[in-house]
Amino acid sequence: MTLAVQGLSLTRGARAVLHDVGASLDPGTITAIVGPNGAGKSSLLMTLAGLLEPGEGSVALDGQPLADMPARARAIALGYLPQDGDVAWDVAVETLVALGRMPFGDNLVEPVEKAIAALELGDLRNRPVSRLSGGEKARVLLARVLAGEPRWVLADEPLAALDLAHQLNLIGHLRRSARGGTGIVIVLHDLALAMNHADRVLVLDHGTLVGDGPPQDALTPDTIKQVWGARVEWLGKVGRYALSLQDSL
Amino acid sequence: MTRANLTFAALLAVLFPLSLLAGRVWIDPLAATGPQNAALILMELRLPRAVLAVVIGSGLGAAGAAMQGYLRNPLADPGLFGIAPMAALGAVASFWTGLTYALPVFALAGAALAMVLLALIAGRTASGAGGGIALFTLAGLMIASLAGTLTALAITMAPSAFAMSQIVLWLNGALTDRSWNEVWIAAPLIVAGIGVLTLAGRALDALTLGEDAARSMGMEPGRVLVLLVAGVGLTVGAGVAVAGIIGFVGLIVPHLVRPLTDRLPSSLIVPSALAGGVLVLAADSAVRVLPFVTELRLGIALSLIGAPFFLWLLIRMRRGVL
């Protein structure tokens, strides 16, 4: 069940956001999309989710173009977690997670309970979202996506507002979902998180894909220097790398 | 039946018969002999008026709940789409032309024109990512503003002082002297409108998480917009056509209902319809028994309650309570 983009170009307003991006993503893995601010990371993720229509090229799920899929079928296959995490109404955790069943139009309890258990939210199920900490809210929002049992989870900076412990906790949950066969695509700002936890990294710069591969190959000091303009070196060993900033150019 | 539905249905069941008894002439159901023409007062004056109050309040309540869900904002009101001001403008045109017997038709035509304009705008804003709802709302506000300006123009240039006073009086909505005719005009349209709004319920729930997340969950912006415009157009347009402008009901009612539900928009629409019926019926009963020389206009009475309520909401929002 691959999710593939081919020759993808996208303009938003008068601005070219993505240019000739191509990649075929495999389920059961974590793919990180990285790049400087304005590189087109969120736009690529939204295009993968079928929320933006490419100007040129196509996005296909298992060979079927997303543009040809009914909205409901697409929603069942692709779970999208937006960056802002905004919740308009002060609903209880359980109610929010159950919204994940919306694409199916059912009220199945089991997948909702499974998502609540997977994200360790049992004790919080009746709590209104306004009374959750940042880390708890991030877990609840991910649980909402998982309650739909999508084949792909596409998350836009799900770790951005979290402290280190909560980041590792959430990454752990994503890794478990990937082990279960779900494809995970996440936009990340923190290169060390991408280096240590992704199976594959896509590096975007000004809307162009300039790196694609396992983290050690995609995030070389040379690539980082070229894209971010910073001289760095990786310290540590596989799975425990830390980024050391030498100086900025 | 949910707790909210049960609560407001019970309130309505108690209030409705009481409302039939209340008025300048009180009717004592236990008295052996009632006032003269009691049956006539009940069947031809109070019953249609009470039914109309419930029906109009239901439409406004349901439209308010749907609008707040759609705009993801507890301060939203059905008037934001510009449908009520356009319906009012249509009604004002009937005074202007002297064709007041066709007032509901003119008002419904005004509401329909607003719906067509909104549908045309929707075609241009509903596609693409993000921002569609904000653009659409601004367009609705502009329609409301234009209709308000044209109404003001019509008042200042009214053909006669009588027409001018009629327009001004009518704009402050009321249910005085309404008959079964108005019930037959408004009720089917409002009931249909509430039905249309309930169809949008699940999509409005998805909007709780924002426009992009909702689209990723299968919400189709164009379909939701059509349902909203049709539902609000029917409920509010028909209400204005028979009773004039009755504000604040759509704003207040969802707040009364929300604590009794799981707070998702779909859970609010039907109980808000019931609560809207309760509120307008209670307010209309109250204006009938208040000891004023002339009956206080219902629209003014609800605004007197609604404006302080709105301020209280703002203060609560500032404190982060909502």
Interface residues (C-beta under 8 A of the other chain):
Chain A: M46 A49 G50 L51 L52 E53 A71 R72 R74 A75 I76 L78 G79 Y80 L81 P82 D84 D86 V87 A88 W89 D90 V91 A92 T95 L96 L99 G100 M102 P103 G105 S130 L141 R144 G148
Chain B: R72 N73 G128 A129 R202 D205 A206 L207 T208 L209 G210 D212 A213 R215 S216 M217 G218 M219 E220 R258 D262 R263 L264 P265 G320 L322
